Amino acid sequence: MIVYIVTSGEYSSYRIEAVCSTKEKAQAYVKDLKWVKDDRSIDIEEWEVDIPREEKALEVGMTRDGEAYMVERTLGQRGYKLFSNTEEVLLLNTVPTDDEERAVKITNELRTKLIALDQWHYEGEKVTCPSCGGKGLNGQELCSVCKGFGKVLREEAI
């Protein structure tokens, strides 16, 4: 069975407005909703019930000042961790989306929250970078996790 989910908003204002049994009902709801809401981001998503959707995810690396230094596809679990490359504390966040702009926006909102709550810190022992094996290079490029230092502080999973 397929259901039609009417959504509105983007990023942190994203919300489900209605779940409809037919596409026609969803389209009628959208027509009425656009009359009430001046929201150009109203959309209809099609979902099959009782079948888990394969979730795509992006991993975003971000500095304290909001620079997204890495965005990569991943199979990792949703969530975030703070770690250090010996120069600064960095954020690594896994976001369930295949939209890079959305993943960076969500990670930036998390960064802002962590700073506001004074949780942007990490103290730990230095260990070999799991991404480059301590070489500082990932193939021919600078390692995106340790930024070439080869060592990181042990990860603090949140």
KETORLO-208069 format. One record per atom (N, C-alpha, C): x, y, z; residue in three letters. Coordinates in pm, whole numbers, plus 50000, padded with zeros to 5 digits. Example, Ala and Ser with C-alpha at 12.3 -4.5 7.8 and 13.67 -1.06 7.14 Angstrom:
2
513194943150780ala/512304955050780ala/513204967050780ala/512854977550708ser/513674989450714ser/512905000350787ser/
This chain:
158
500844988350000met/500005000050000met/500895012450000met/500545022249921ile/501295034749913ile/500485045749980ile/501185054250058val/500565066050117val/501265078350061val/500575089450065tyr/501085101950010tyr/501205111950125tyr/502425116350150ile/502705124950264ile/502915139150213ile/502105148350263val/502225162450228val/503165168850329val/504225175150278thr/505215181650365thr/505335196350329thr/505865204050424ser/506145218050397ser/507415221950471ser/507995233050429gly/509195238250494gly/510465231550446gly/511555236750495glu/512875231650462glu/513725231350588glu/514685222250591tyr/515645221050700tyr/514925220150834tyr/515215229450925ser/514625228351058ser/513135231851062ser/512605238250957ser/511175241250954ser/510375230550878ser/511055219950834tyr/510395208850763tyr/509385202050854tyr/508185199350799arg/507185192350879arg/506225184650790arg/505605174550848ile/504555166950779ile/503235173950806ile/502525177250699glu/501225184050711glu/500075174050712glu/500185163450629ala/499095153650619ala/499615140750558ala/498925129850589val/499185116850527val/497875112650460val/497935110450328cys/496715107650251cys/496795093850187cys/495615087850166ser/495555074450108ser/495635074449955ser/495365085749892thr/495465086449745thr/496195099149705thr/496765098949586lys/497465110549534lys/496495122149513lys/495275119049470glu/494275129349446glu/493925136849575glu/493775129349685lys/493475135749813lys/494635144549858lys/495865139749836ala/497045147649872ala/497095160449789ala/496825159449659gln/496825171349573gln/495745181249614gln/494575176349652ala/493495185149698ala/493905192149828ala/494565184749917tyr/495025190550043tyr/496055201550016tyr/496965198749922val/497995208649887val/497345221349834val/496345219649748lys/495635231249692lys/495025239749804lys/494385233349900asp/493805240550014asp/494885246750103asp/495975239350123leu/497045244050209leu/497725256350150leu/497935256450020lys/498575267949955lys/497695280349965lys/496385278449977trp/495465289549994trp/495665296050132trp/495935287650232val/496105292350370val/497545296750397val/498505288750349lys/499935291250376lys/500615296550251lys/501385307050266asp/502185311750154asp/503545304950163asp/503585292150133asp/504795284050146asp/505055277050014asp/506125280849949arg/506445275149818arg/507085261249828arg/507415257149949ser/508105244249965ser/507155232950004ser/505905233849966ile/504945223049992ile/505175212149888ile/505245199749934asp/505575188649845asp/504755176349884asp/504675166949791ile/504025154049818ile/505085143149804ile/505265135249910glu/506205124049908glu/505415111049903glu/505905101649826glu/505235088749810glu/506015078249891glu/505305071349980trp/505935061250065trp/505115048350060trp/505825037250058glu/505165024250069glu/505175020250216glu/504035016050269val/503945012750411val/504544999050439val/505004997250562asp/505524984550613asp/506774979550541asp/507414988150464ile/508674984450398ile/509694995250432ile/510734991650506pro/511735001750542pro/512405007350415pro/512565020150413arg/513225026750301arg/514725026450326arg/515485023250222glu/516945023450235glu/517375037850256glu/518015040350368glu/518345054050403glu/519725057750354glu/519795068350278lys/521075073750233lys/521555083450338lys/522855084550356ala/523385093450457ala/524635100550406ala/524855112550455leu/526065120150427leu/526755123150559leu/528065122250558glu/528865125750675glu/529475139450649glu/529245148650742val/529735162350728val/530745165250837val/531925169750797gly/532935174450892gly/532875189550897gly/532855195251019met/532715209751031met/533605215151143met/534185226751118thr/534995233551219thr/534095241951309thr/534675246951417arg/533905255251511arg/533365267851445arg/534095273251346asp/533635285551280asp/532665282951166asp/532245270251148gly/531205267051050gly/531695262950913gly/532985260850896glu/533505256350767glu/533215241250752glu/532495237750647ala/532245223650616ala/533435218950532ala/534385212150596tyr/535595208150526tyr/535465194550459tyr/534345187550483met/534165174350425met/532685171050417met/532245165950302val/530905160450287val/531065147750203val/530775136250264glu/530985123350196glu/529795114050221glu/529505105750124arg/528475095450142arg/528995085150241arg/528075079650321thr/528475070050423thr/527365059950447thr/527735048950505leu/526765039050550leu/526665039250702leu/527305049250761gly/527375050050907gly/526045052850974gly/526055050751104gln/524875053151187gln/524645068251200gln/523385072051211arg/523025085951235arg/523595090451369arg/524065102651377gly/524595108151501gly/525835116551476gly/526435121351584tyr/527615129851570tyr/528655126451674tyr/529865131351650lys/530945129851747lys/531875141751734lys/532495145251843leu/533495155651847leu/534855148951859leu/535835154251789phe/537195149151800phe/538155160651773phe/539435158251791ser/540415168751769ser/541525163751679ser/542025172551593asn/543175169251509asn/544435175451567asn/544465177851695thr/545525183851775thr/545565199051764thr/544945204851664glu/544885219451653glu/543565224851703glu/542475217951672glu/541155223051706glu/540185211351724glu/539065214151791val/538015204251806val/537135205051681val/536815193451624leu/536035192551502leu/534765184451527leu/533765186951445leu/532485179951452leu/532365171051330leu/531955158551351leu/531675149151243leu/530235144451265leu/529355147651169asn/527925144951185asn/527425136751068asn/526685125851097thr/526075117550993thr/524605121150984thr/524195125650864val/522845130750842val/522125121750741val/520925116950774pro/520185108150682pro/519555116050567pro/520355118750463thr/519895125750344thr/520905123550232thr/520495126150110asp/521445125949999asp/521615140049941asp/521085150050011asp/521155164049970asp/522285170850049asp/523375174249981glu/524545179950049glu/524235193150118glu/523455201850053glu/523115214750113glu/522335212750243glu/521395203350242arg/520595200350362arg/521485194750473arg/522415185650438ala/523305179750538ala/524185190250604ala/524705199650525val/525545210250581val/524705219450669val/523505222850627lys/522615231550705lys/522275225150841lys/521925212350840ile/521605205150963ile/522825204651056ile/523985201950999thr/525215201251079thr/525545215051137thr/525325225451060asn/525585238951111asn/524645242451226asn/523385238251217glu/522455240451328glu/522905232951453glu/523415220751436leu/523945213051548leu/525165220051607leu/526065224951521arg/527255232251566arg/526855244151652arg/525895251851605thr/525425263651678thr/524885259651815thr/524125248751820lys/523555244051946lys/524645239652043lys/525625231951995leu/526715227252081leu/527515238852140leu/527765249052058ile/528495260752106ile/527665268152210ile/526375270252182ala/525485277452275ala/525385270252409ala/525405256952406leu/525315249052530leu/526685246552594leu/527725252852540asp/529105251252588asp/529535236552588asp/529155229452482gln/529525215352470gln/530545213052358gln/531125223852305trp/532105222452197trp/533495221452258trp/533805210052314his/535125207852372his/535395192952374his/536655189552381tyr/537025175552391tyr/538395174452454tyr/538525165952550glu/539805162752613glu/539985147752601glu/541085143452548gly/541295129052534gly/542715125952490gly/543015113252476glu/544365109352438glu/544505109152286glu/545715111752238lys/545965111652095lys/546075097252047lys/545395094351937val/545465081051876val/545675082951726val/546105072451660thr/546305072851516thr/544985075351445thr/545005083951347cys/543805087151271cys/543275074551203cys/541985071251224pro/541425059151164pro/541235060351013pro/541195072450960ser/540955074350818ser/542205072250733ser/543325077950776cys/544555077050694cys/545605067850756cys/545335062250873gly/546295053350938gly/547515060650991gly/547405073651012gly/548505081351068gly/549435087350965gly/549165085050837lys/550045090150731lys/549785104750699lys/548585109750731gly/548245123550701gly/547745125450559gly/547845114850480leu/547375115350342leu/546345104450320leu/545355107350241asn/544335097650200asn/544535095850050asn/545295085950008gly/545665084949868gly/546675095849840gly/546405104549747gln/547285115849716gln/546815128849779gln/545645128549845glu/545075140749902glu/545295141250052glu/545255153250107leu/545315155150250leu/544135148050316leu/544375140950424cys/543305133650492cys/542225143450538cys/540965140550505ser/539875149750540ser/539495149050687ser/539865138550756val/539515137250898val/540525144350987val/541795141150974cys/542815147251061cys/543465159450997cys/543095162650875lys/543635174050799lys/545145173350788lys/545675161250776gly/547095159450752gly/547955157450874gly/547405157850994phe/548215156551114phe/548515141951150phe/547705132651102gly/547955118551127gly/547495113751264gly/547205122851355lys/546735119251489lys/545445126651518lys/544585120451592val/543375126951642val/543235123351788val/542445131051859leu/542115127051995leu/541045116351987leu/541065107052080arg/540085096352079arg/538695102452068arg/537865096551983glu/536545101751955glu/535645101352078glu/534855111752092glu/533845112352197glu/532505111052128glu/531985099052124ala/530705096552055ala/529575101952139ala/528645108452073ile/527505114552142ile/526245107552101ile/
